[in-house]
């Protein structure tokens, strides 16, 4: 057995073995509910009604959120909405437009 076999990294999201050096880039990929890769500045659509804690407001399914920002957590994105400042959404509730 060669030492090169130990350098590969198993990616649980894709179920594949990745060569050395490619794991950090894949690990940072932020994906929406449909599996599309999200990037800073993308627009997303809500896939279900969400009650916003602390705002006594509900964002309806189909609401478009523009200019998202990625966070250190691959399951959360920072967003802006006309009536809510500092909105953080979970990626499982959005779909890329």
PDB file as gemmi writes it, atoms N, CA and C in Angstrom:
CRYST1    1.000    1.000    1.000  90.00  90.00  90.00 P 1                      
ATOM      1  N   UNK A   1       0.850  -1.185   0.000  1.00  0.00           N  
ATOM      2  CA  UNK A   1       0.000   0.000   0.000  1.00  0.00           C  
ATOM      3  C   UNK A   1       0.889   1.238   0.000  1.00  0.00           C  
ATOM      4  N   UNK A   2       0.601   2.169  -0.886  1.00  0.00           N  
ATOM      5  CA  UNK A   2       1.428   3.364  -0.992  1.00  0.00           C  
ATOM      6  C   UNK A   2       0.891   4.461  -0.081  1.00  0.00           C  
ATOM      7  N   UNK A   3       1.711   5.443   0.208  1.00  0.00           N  
ATOM      8  CA  UNK A   3       1.326   6.560   1.061  1.00  0.00           C  
ATOM      9  C   UNK A   3       0.329   7.494   0.401  1.00  0.00           C  
ATOM     10  N   UNK A   4       0.210   7.438  -0.938  1.00  0.00           N  
ATOM     11  CA  UNK A   4      -0.713   8.318  -1.649  1.00  0.00           C  
ATOM     12  C   UNK A   4      -2.173   8.000  -1.337  1.00  0.00           C  
ATOM     13  N   UNK A   5      -2.485   6.730  -1.036  1.00  0.00           N  
ATOM     14  CA  UNK A   5      -3.859   6.348  -0.754  1.00  0.00           C  
ATOM     15  C   UNK A   5      -4.402   7.055   0.484  1.00  0.00           C  
ATOM     16  N   UNK A   6      -3.541   7.372   1.427  1.00  0.00           N  
ATOM     17  CA  UNK A   6      -3.981   7.991   2.669  1.00  0.00           C  
ATOM     18  C   UNK A   6      -4.255   9.486   2.502  1.00  0.00           C  
ATOM     19  N   UNK A   7      -3.826  10.091   1.397  1.00  0.00           N  
ATOM     20  CA  UNK A   7      -3.997  11.520   1.195  1.00  0.00           C  
ATOM     21  C   UNK A   7      -5.396  11.865   0.694  1.00  0.00           C  
ATOM     22  N   UNK A   8      -6.146  10.893   0.193  1.00  0.00           N  
ATOM     23  CA  UNK A   8      -7.488  11.159  -0.303  1.00  0.00           C  
ATOM     24  C   UNK A   8      -8.441  11.415   0.855  1.00  0.00           C  
ATOM     25  N   UNK A   9      -9.443  12.263   0.612  1.00  0.00           N  
ATOM     26  CA  UNK A   9     -10.397  12.649   1.644  1.00  0.00           C  
ATOM     27  C   UNK A   9     -11.791  12.243   1.195  1.00  0.00           C  
ATOM     28  N   UNK A  10     -12.552  11.631   2.094  1.00  0.00           N  
ATOM     29  CA  UNK A  10     -13.919  11.223   1.778  1.00  0.00           C  
ATOM     30  C   UNK A  10     -14.871  12.389   1.991  1.00  0.00           C  
ATOM     31  N   UNK A  11     -15.633  12.750   0.948  1.00  0.00           N  
ATOM     32  CA  UNK A  11     -16.601  13.840   1.022  1.00  0.00           C  
ATOM     33  C   UNK A  11     -17.975  13.231   1.280  1.00  0.00           C  
ATOM     34  N   UNK A  12     -18.520  13.457   2.482  1.00  0.00           N  
ATOM     35  CA  UNK A  12     -19.801  12.864   2.847  1.00  0.00           C  
ATOM     36  C   UNK A  12     -20.958  13.413   2.020  1.00  0.00           C  
ATOM     37  N   UNK A  13     -20.866  14.658   1.563  1.00  0.00           N  
ATOM     38  CA  UNK A  13     -21.949  15.270   0.795  1.00  0.00           C  
ATOM     39  C   UNK A  13     -22.137  14.591  -0.557  1.00  0.00           C  
ATOM     40  N   UNK A  14     -21.039  14.255  -1.223  1.00  0.00           N  
ATOM     41  CA  UNK A  14     -21.133  13.645  -2.549  1.00  0.00           C  
ATOM     42  C   UNK A  14     -20.922  12.143  -2.514  1.00  0.00           C  
ATOM     43  N   UNK A  15     -20.353  11.625  -1.423  1.00  0.00           N  
ATOM     44  CA  UNK A  15     -20.076  10.200  -1.318  1.00  0.00           C  
ATOM     45  C   UNK A  15     -18.889   9.767  -2.160  1.00  0.00           C  
ATOM     46  N   UNK A  16     -17.995  10.689  -2.468  1.00  0.00           N  
ATOM     47  CA  UNK A  16     -16.842  10.392  -3.312  1.00  0.00           C  
ATOM     48  C   UNK A  16     -15.544  10.609  -2.539  1.00  0.00           C  
ATOM     49  N   UNK A  17     -14.490   9.930  -2.992  1.00  0.00           N  
ATOM     50  CA  UNK A  17     -13.145  10.165  -2.471  1.00  0.00           C  
ATOM     51  C   UNK A  17     -12.510  11.252  -3.305  1.00  0.00           C  
ATOM     52  N   UNK A  18     -12.034  12.290  -2.663  1.00  0.00           N  
ATOM     53  CA  UNK A  18     -11.462  13.435  -3.368  1.00  0.00           C  
ATOM     54  C   UNK A  18      -9.939  13.415  -3.266  1.00  0.00           C  
ATOM     55  N   UNK A  19      -9.252  13.797  -4.343  1.00  0.00           N  
ATOM     56  CA  UNK A  19      -7.797  13.846  -4.298  1.00  0.00           C  
ATOM     57  C   UNK A  19      -7.318  14.949  -3.354  1.00  0.00           C  
ATOM     58  N   UNK A  20      -6.064  14.868  -2.921  1.00  0.00           N  
ATOM     59  CA  UNK A  20      -5.539  15.891  -2.005  1.00  0.00           C  
ATOM     60  C   UNK A  20      -5.655  17.286  -2.599  1.00  0.00           C  
ATOM     61  N   UNK A  21      -5.994  18.247  -1.766  1.00  0.00           N  
ATOM     62  CA  UNK A  21      -6.074  19.636  -2.212  1.00  0.00           C  
ATOM     63  C   UNK A  21      -7.453  20.056  -2.677  1.00  0.00           C  
ATOM     64  N   UNK A  22      -8.332  19.131  -3.005  1.00  0.00           N  
ATOM     65  CA  UNK A  22      -9.648  19.522  -3.484  1.00  0.00           C  
ATOM     66  C   UNK A  22     -10.690  19.540  -2.369  1.00  0.00           C  
ATOM     67  N   UNK A  23     -10.401  18.946  -1.240  1.00  0.00           N  
ATOM     68  CA  UNK A  23     -11.370  18.863  -0.147  1.00  0.00           C  
ATOM     69  C   UNK A  23     -11.746  20.224   0.434  1.00  0.00           C  
ATOM     70  N   UNK A  24     -10.806  21.142   0.690  1.00  0.00           N  
ATOM     71  CA  UNK A  24     -11.227  22.408   1.288  1.00  0.00           C  
ATOM     72  C   UNK A  24     -12.191  23.197   0.405  1.00  0.00           C  
ATOM     73  N   UNK A  25     -11.995  23.189  -0.895  1.00  0.00           N  
ATOM     74  CA  UNK A  25     -12.883  23.931  -1.795  1.00  0.00           C  
ATOM     75  C   UNK A  25     -14.274  23.319  -1.787  1.00  0.00           C  
ATOM     76  N   UNK A  26     -14.363  21.996  -1.795  1.00  0.00           N  
ATOM     77  CA  UNK A  26     -15.659  21.327  -1.775  1.00  0.00           C  
ATOM     78  C   UNK A  26     -16.363  21.529  -0.436  1.00  0.00           C  
ATOM     79  N   UNK A  27     -15.614  21.535   0.640  1.00  0.00           N  
ATOM     80  CA  UNK A  27     -16.203  21.667   1.961  1.00  0.00           C  
ATOM     81  C   UNK A  27     -16.830  23.047   2.143  1.00  0.00           C  
ATOM     82  N   UNK A  28     -16.354  24.045   1.439  1.00  0.00           N  
ATOM     83  CA  UNK A  28     -16.869  25.407   1.575  1.00  0.00           C  
ATOM     84  C   UNK A  28     -18.091  25.651   0.687  1.00  0.00           C  
ATOM     85  N   UNK A  29     -18.440  24.722  -0.168  1.00  0.00           N  
ATOM     86  CA  UNK A  29     -19.581  24.915  -1.063  1.00  0.00           C  
ATOM     87  C   UNK A  29     -20.863  25.033  -0.244  1.00  0.00           C  
ATOM     88  N   UNK A  30     -21.586  26.131  -0.465  1.00  0.00           N  
ATOM     89  CA  UNK A  30     -22.860  26.354   0.208  1.00  0.00           C  
ATOM     90  C   UNK A  30     -23.950  26.015  -0.799  1.00  0.00           C  
ATOM     91  N   UNK A  31     -24.850  25.125  -0.414  1.00  0.00           N  
ATOM     92  CA  UNK A  31     -25.878  24.650  -1.332  1.00  0.00           C  
ATOM     93  C   UNK A  31     -27.271  24.976  -0.808  1.00  0.00           C  
ATOM     94  N   UNK A  32     -28.190  25.244  -1.748  1.00  0.00           N  
ATOM     95  CA  UNK A  32     -29.575  25.513  -1.388  1.00  0.00           C  
ATOM     96  C   UNK A  32     -30.330  24.198  -1.203  1.00  0.00           C  
ATOM     97  N   UNK A  33     -31.641  24.276  -1.008  1.00  0.00           N  
ATOM     98  CA  UNK A  33     -32.452  23.085  -0.754  1.00  0.00           C  
ATOM     99  C   UNK A  33     -32.441  22.117  -1.931  1.00  0.00           C  
ATOM    100  N   UNK A  34     -32.233  22.605  -3.144  1.00  0.00           N  
ATOM    101  CA  UNK A  34     -32.220  21.765  -4.343  1.00  0.00           C  
ATOM    102  C   UNK A  34     -30.821  21.270  -4.696  1.00  0.00           C  
ATOM    103  N   UNK A  35     -29.806  21.695  -3.929  1.00  0.00           N  
ATOM    104  CA  UNK A  35     -28.446  21.247  -4.193  1.00  0.00           C  
ATOM    105  C   UNK A  35     -27.638  22.168  -5.085  1.00  0.00           C  
ATOM    106  N   UNK A  36     -28.192  23.312  -5.463  1.00  0.00           N  
ATOM    107  CA  UNK A  36     -27.461  24.285  -6.282  1.00  0.00           C  
ATOM    108  C   UNK A  36     -26.449  25.026  -5.420  1.00  0.00           C  
ATOM    109  N   UNK A  37     -25.283  25.316  -5.979  1.00  0.00           N  
ATOM    110  CA  UNK A  37     -24.238  26.036  -5.243  1.00  0.00           C  
ATOM    111  C   UNK A  37     -24.602  27.518  -5.194  1.00  0.00           C  
ATOM    112  N   UNK A  38     -24.531  28.100  -3.993  1.00  0.00           N  
ATOM    113  CA  UNK A  38     -24.816  29.518  -3.792  1.00  0.00           C  
ATOM    114  C   UNK A  38     -23.518  30.304  -3.687  1.00  0.00           C  
ATOM    115  N   UNK A  39     -23.572  31.574  -4.110  1.00  0.00           N  
ATOM    116  CA  UNK A  39     -22.414  32.461  -4.022  1.00  0.00           C  
ATOM    117  C   UNK A  39     -22.877  33.822  -3.521  1.00  0.00           C  
ATOM    118  N   UNK A  40     -21.930  34.623  -3.033  1.00  0.00           N  
ATOM    119  CA  UNK A  40     -22.262  35.988  -2.602  1.00  0.00           C  
ATOM    120  C   UNK A  40     -22.935  36.741  -3.743  1.00  0.00           C  
ATOM    121  N   UNK A  41     -24.010  37.476  -3.424  1.00  0.00           N  
ATOM    122  CA  UNK A  41     -24.692  38.292  -4.409  1.00  0.00           C  
ATOM    123  C   UNK A  41     -25.820  37.590  -5.141  1.00  0.00           C  
ATOM    124  N   UNK A  42     -25.984  36.290  -4.936  1.00  0.00           N  
ATOM    125  CA  UNK A  42     -27.078  35.558  -5.591  1.00  0.00           C  
ATOM    126  C   UNK A  42     -28.425  36.002  -5.039  1.00  0.00           C  
ATOM    127  N   UNK A  43     -29.471  35.740  -5.807  1.00  0.00           N  
ATOM    128  CA  UNK A  43     -30.839  35.934  -5.346  1.00  0.00           C  
ATOM    129  C   UNK A  43     -31.435  34.564  -5.070  1.00  0.00           C  
ATOM    130  N   UNK A  44     -32.234  34.479  -4.014  1.00  0.00           N  
ATOM    131  CA  UNK A  44     -32.866  33.223  -3.649  1.00  0.00           C  
ATOM    132  C   UNK A  44     -34.357  33.444  -3.432  1.00  0.00           C  
ATOM    133  N   UNK A  45     -35.120  32.348  -3.495  1.00  0.00           N  
ATOM    134  CA  UNK A  45     -36.556  32.366  -3.266  1.00  0.00           C  
ATOM    135  C   UNK A  45     -36.857  31.441  -2.098  1.00  0.00           C  
ATOM    136  N   UNK A  46     -37.752  31.867  -1.213  1.00  0.00           N  
ATOM    137  CA  UNK A  46     -38.146  31.022  -0.085  1.00  0.00           C  
ATOM    138  C   UNK A  46     -39.016  29.875  -0.580  1.00  0.00           C  
ATOM    139  N   UNK A  47     -38.793  28.680  -0.048  1.00  0.00           N  
ATOM    140  CA  UNK A  47     -39.576  27.522  -0.486  1.00  0.00           C  
ATOM    141  C   UNK A  47     -40.710  27.191   0.483  1.00  0.00           C  
ATOM    142  N   UNK A  48     -40.804  27.922   1.599  1.00  0.00           N  
ATOM    143  CA  UNK A  48     -41.915  27.744   2.534  1.00  0.00           C  
ATOM    144  C   UNK A  48     -42.085  29.017   3.356  1.00  0.00           C  
ATOM    145  N   UNK A  49     -43.251  29.182   3.961  1.00  0.00           N  
ATOM    146  CA  UNK A  49     -43.494  30.320   4.849  1.00  0.00           C  
ATOM    147  C   UNK A  49     -42.604  30.202   6.078  1.00  0.00           C  
ATOM    148  N   UNK A  50     -41.985  31.319   6.472  1.00  0.00           N  
ATOM    149  CA  UNK A  50     -41.101  31.324   7.637  1.00  0.00           C  
ATOM    150  C   UNK A  50     -41.508  32.423   8.604  1.00  0.00           C  
ATOM    151  N   UNK A  51     -41.719  32.060   9.870  1.00  0.00           N  
ATOM    152  CA  UNK A  51     -41.968  33.052  10.906  1.00  0.00           C  
ATOM    153  C   UNK A  51     -40.618  33.612  11.321  1.00  0.00           C  
ATOM    154  N   UNK A  52     -40.498  34.925  11.370  1.00  0.00           N  
ATOM    155  CA  UNK A  52     -39.238  35.571  11.726  1.00  0.00           C  
ATOM    156  C   UNK A  52     -39.265  35.899  13.203  1.00  0.00           C  
ATOM    157  N   UNK A  53     -38.344  35.293  13.951  1.00  0.00           N  
ATOM    158  CA  UNK A  53     -38.277  35.528  15.392  1.00  0.00           C  
ATOM    159  C   UNK A  53     -37.888  36.975  15.667  1.00  0.00           C  
ATOM    160  N   UNK A  54     -38.563  37.602  16.599  1.00  0.00           N  
ATOM    161  CA  UNK A  54     -38.239  38.958  17.007  1.00  0.00           C  
ATOM    162  C   UNK A  54     -38.821  40.033  16.110  1.00  0.00           C  
ATOM    163  N   UNK A  55     -39.434  39.656  15.001  1.00  0.00           N  
ATOM    164  CA  UNK A  55     -39.995  40.654  14.100  1.00  0.00           C  
ATOM    165  C   UNK A  55     -41.512  40.559  14.014  1.00  0.00           C  
ATOM    166  N   UNK A  56     -42.092  39.532  14.626  1.00  0.00           N  
ATOM    167  CA  UNK A  56     -43.545  39.323  14.556  1.00  0.00           C  
ATOM    168  C   UNK A  56     -44.055  39.417  13.124  1.00  0.00           C  
ATOM    169  N   UNK A  57     -43.352  38.771  12.233  1.00  0.00           N  
ATOM    170  CA  UNK A  57     -43.677  38.828  10.812  1.00  0.00           C  
ATOM    171  C   UNK A  57     -43.438  37.453  10.199  1.00  0.00           C  
ATOM    172  N   UNK A  58     -44.168  37.154   9.135  1.00  0.00           N  
ATOM    173  CA  UNK A  58     -43.975  35.908   8.407  1.00  0.00           C  
ATOM    174  C   UNK A  58     -43.564  36.240   6.983  1.00  0.00           C  
ATOM    175  N   UNK A  59     -42.462  35.647   6.540  1.00  0.00           N  
ATOM    176  CA  UNK A  59     -42.048  35.770   5.140  1.00  0.00           C  
ATOM    177  C   UNK A  59     -42.731  34.655   4.376  1.00  0.00           C  
ATOM    178  N   UNK A  60     -43.440  34.994   3.324  1.00  0.00           N  
ATOM    179  CA  UNK A  60     -44.241  34.033   2.583  1.00  0.00           C  
ATOM    180  C   UNK A  60     -43.408  33.250   1.574  1.00  0.00           C  
ATOM    181  N   UNK A  61     -43.864  32.050   1.275  1.00  0.00           N  
ATOM    182  CA  UNK A  61     -43.237  31.220   0.248  1.00  0.00           C  
ATOM    183  C   UNK A  61     -43.232  31.997  -1.067  1.00  0.00           C  
ATOM    184  N   UNK A  62     -42.126  31.942  -1.790  1.00  0.00           N  
ATOM    185  CA  UNK A  62     -42.002  32.651  -3.060  1.00  0.00           C  
ATOM    186  C   UNK A  62     -41.378  34.029  -2.928  1.00  0.00           C  
ATOM    187  N   UNK A  63     -41.150  34.494  -1.691  1.00  0.00           N  
ATOM    188  CA  UNK A  63     -40.509  35.794  -1.482  1.00  0.00           C  
ATOM    189  C   UNK A  63     -39.084  35.740  -2.026  1.00  0.00           C  
ATOM    190  N   UNK A  64     -38.710  36.755  -2.791  1.00  0.00           N  
ATOM    191  CA  UNK A  64     -37.369  36.821  -3.370  1.00  0.00           C  
ATOM    192  C   UNK A  64     -36.463  37.626  -2.441  1.00  0.00           C  
ATOM    193  N   UNK A  65     -35.317  37.045  -2.116  1.00  0.00           N  
ATOM    194  CA  UNK A  65     -34.304  37.713  -1.312  1.00  0.00           C  
ATOM    195  C   UNK A  65     -33.117  37.954  -2.230  1.00  0.00           C  
ATOM    196  N   UNK A  66     -32.724  39.217  -2.376  1.00  0.00           N  
ATOM    197  CA  UNK A  66     -31.635  39.567  -3.288  1.00  0.00           C  
ATOM    198  C   UNK A  66     -30.319  39.785  -2.528  1.00  0.00           C  
ATOM    199  N   UNK A  67     -29.231  39.632  -3.229  1.00  0.00           N  
ATOM    200  CA  UNK A  67     -27.885  39.936  -2.720  1.00  0.00           C  
ATOM    201  C   UNK A  67     -27.581  39.248  -1.396  1.00  0.00           C  
ATOM    202  N   UNK A  68     -27.569  37.936  -1.400  1.00  0.00           N  
ATOM    203  CA  UNK A  68     -27.223  37.205  -0.189  1.00  0.00           C  
ATOM    204  C   UNK A  68     -25.721  37.281   0.064  1.00  0.00           C  
ATOM    205  N   UNK A  69     -25.338  37.008   1.297  1.00  0.00           N  
ATOM    206  CA  UNK A  69     -23.917  36.908   1.661  1.00  0.00           C  
ATOM    207  C   UNK A  69     -23.709  35.591   2.377  1.00  0.00           C  
ATOM    208  N   UNK A  70     -22.652  34.894   2.027  1.00  0.00           N  
ATOM    209  CA  UNK A  70     -22.331  33.633   2.672  1.00  0.00           C  
ATOM    210  C   UNK A  70     -21.711  33.900   4.033  1.00  0.00           C  
ATOM    211  N   UNK A  71     -21.909  32.973   4.958  1.00  0.00           N  
ATOM    212  CA  UNK A  71     -21.335  33.087   6.304  1.00  0.00           C  
ATOM    213  C   UNK A  71     -20.310  31.976   6.497  1.00  0.00           C  
ATOM    214  N   UNK A  72     -19.716  31.923   7.677  1.00  0.00           N  
ATOM    215  CA  UNK A  72     -18.775  30.848   7.989  1.00  0.00           C  
ATOM    216  C   UNK A  72     -19.480  29.507   8.111  1.00  0.00           C  
ATOM    217  N   UNK A  73     -20.778  29.544   8.403  1.00  0.00           N  
ATOM    218  CA  UNK A  73     -21.575  28.325   8.517  1.00  0.00           C  
ATOM    219  C   UNK A  73     -22.186  28.008   7.149  1.00  0.00           C  
ATOM    220  N   UNK A  74     -21.877  26.856   6.547  1.00  0.00           N  
ATOM    221  CA  UNK A  74     -22.406  26.538   5.225  1.00  0.00           C  
ATOM    222  C   UNK A  74     -23.913  26.287   5.211  1.00  0.00           C  
ATOM    223  N   UNK A  75     -24.566  26.280   6.364  1.00  0.00           N  
ATOM    224  CA  UNK A  75     -26.010  26.074   6.412  1.00  0.00           C  
ATOM    225  C   UNK A  75     -26.784  27.368   6.637  1.00  0.00           C  
ATOM    226  N   UNK A  76     -26.088  28.524   6.686  1.00  0.00           N  
ATOM    227  CA  UNK A  76     -26.755  29.801   6.920  1.00  0.00           C  
ATOM    228  C   UNK A  76     -26.249  30.849   5.935  1.00  0.00           C  
ATOM    229  N   UNK A  77     -27.152  31.779   5.567  1.00  0.00           N  
ATOM    230  CA  UNK A  77     -26.777  32.906   4.713  1.00  0.00           C  
ATOM    231  C   UNK A  77     -27.315  34.195   5.337  1.00  0.00           C  
ATOM    232  N   UNK A  78     -26.563  35.282   5.176  1.00  0.00           N  
ATOM    233  CA  UNK A  78     -27.020  36.604   5.602  1.00  0.00           C  
ATOM    234  C   UNK A  78     -27.807  37.213   4.460  1.00  0.00           C  
ATOM    235  N   UNK A  79     -28.906  37.895   4.791  1.00  0.00           N  
ATOM    236  CA  UNK A  79     -29.753  38.484   3.757  1.00  0.00           C  
ATOM    237  C   UNK A  79     -30.292  39.823   4.221  1.00  0.00           C  
ATOM    238  N   UNK A  80     -30.848  40.517   3.274  1.00  0.00           N  
ATOM    239  CA  UNK A  80     -31.574  41.752   3.563  1.00  0.00           C  
ATOM    240  C   UNK A  80     -32.970  41.624   3.013  1.00  0.00           C  
ATOM    241  N   UNK A  81     -33.907  42.141   3.774  1.00  0.00           N  
ATOM    242  CA  UNK A  81     -35.289  42.220   3.317  1.00  0.00           C  
ATOM    243  C   UNK A  81     -35.740  43.635   3.623  1.00  0.00           C  
ATOM    244  N   UNK A  82     -36.691  44.149   2.859  1.00  0.00           N  
ATOM    245  CA  UNK A  82     -37.128  45.535   3.017  1.00  0.00           C  
ATOM    246  C   UNK A  82     -37.533  45.871   4.449  1.00  0.00           C  
ATOM    247  N   UNK A  83     -38.163  44.938   5.129  1.00  0.00           N  
ATOM    248  CA  UNK A  83     -38.692  45.231   6.463  1.00  0.00           C  
ATOM    249  C   UNK A  83     -37.889  44.616   7.597  1.00  0.00           C  
ATOM    250  N   UNK A  84     -36.898  43.787   7.286  1.00  0.00           N  
ATOM    251  CA  UNK A  84     -36.139  43.093   8.328  1.00  0.00           C  
ATOM    252  C   UNK A  84     -34.650  43.282   8.090  1.00  0.00           C  
ATOM    253  N   UNK A  85     -33.968  43.862   9.069  1.00  0.00           N  
ATOM    254  CA  UNK A  85     -32.519  44.029   8.966  1.00  0.00           C  
ATOM    255  C   UNK A  85     -31.822  42.889   9.696  1.00  0.00           C  
ATOM    256  N   UNK A  86     -30.665  42.498   9.231  1.00  0.00           N  
ATOM    257  CA  UNK A  86     -29.894  41.452   9.895  1.00  0.00           C  
ATOM    258  C   UNK A  86     -30.540  40.086   9.821  1.00  0.00           C  
ATOM    259  N   UNK A  87     -31.174  39.766   8.706  1.00  0.00           N  
ATOM    260  CA  UNK A  87     -31.874  38.503   8.534  1.00  0.00           C  
ATOM    261  C   UNK A  87     -30.884  37.390   8.183  1.00  0.00           C  
ATOM    262  N   UNK A  88     -30.955  36.284   8.905  1.00  0.00           N  
ATOM    263  CA  UNK A  88     -30.132  35.108   8.618  1.00  0.00           C  
ATOM    264  C   UNK A  88     -31.086  33.968   8.305  1.00  0.00           C  
ATOM    265  N   UNK A  89     -30.900  33.351   7.142  1.00  0.00           N  
ATOM    266  CA  UNK A  89     -31.761  32.242   6.735  1.00  0.00           C  
ATOM    267  C   UNK A  89     -30.962  30.956   6.640  1.00  0.00           C  
ATOM    268  N   UNK A  90     -31.614  29.853   6.901  1.00  0.00           N  
ATOM    269  CA  UNK A  90     -31.001  28.538   6.720  1.00  0.00           C  
ATOM    270  C   UNK A  90     -31.132  28.170   5.240  1.00  0.00           C  
ATOM    271  N   UNK A  91     -30.083  27.571   4.704  1.00  0.00           N  
ATOM    272  CA  UNK A  91     -30.074  27.235   3.274  1.00  0.00           C  
ATOM    273  C   UNK A  91     -31.098  26.169   2.911  1.00  0.00           C  
ATOM    274  N   UNK A  92     -31.579  25.412   3.879  1.00  0.00           N  
ATOM    275  CA  UNK A  92     -32.571  24.380   3.590  1.00  0.00           C  
ATOM    276  C   UNK A  92     -33.933  24.966   3.228  1.00  0.00           C  
ATOM    277  N   UNK A  93     -34.144  26.273   3.440  1.00  0.00           N  
ATOM    278  CA  UNK A  93     -35.415  26.912   3.156  1.00  0.00           C  
ATOM    279  C   UNK A  93     -35.376  27.829   1.927  1.00  0.00           C  
ATOM    280  N   UNK A  94     -34.292  27.831   1.180  1.00  0.00           N  
ATOM    281  CA  UNK A  94     -34.183  28.706   0.014  1.00  0.00           C  
ATOM    282  C   UNK A  94     -33.792  27.916  -1.228  1.00  0.00           C  
ATOM    283  N   UNK A  95     -34.140  28.492  -2.394  1.00  0.00           N  
ATOM    284  CA  UNK A  95     -33.771  27.924  -3.684  1.00  0.00           C  
ATOM    285  C   UNK A  95     -33.203  29.038  -4.526  1.00  0.00           C  
ATOM    286  N   UNK A  96     -32.105  28.769  -5.201  1.00  0.00           N  
ATOM    287  CA  UNK A  96     -31.458  29.763  -6.049  1.00  0.00           C  
ATOM    288  C   UNK A  96     -32.369  30.132  -7.210  1.00  0.00           C  
ATOM    289  N   UNK A  97     -32.391  31.416  -7.548  1.00  0.00           N  
ATOM    290  CA  UNK A  97     -33.209  31.891  -8.682  1.00  0.00           C  
ATOM    291  C   UNK A  97     -32.461  31.758  -9.971  1.00  0.00           C  
TER     292      UNK A  97                                                      
END                                                                             
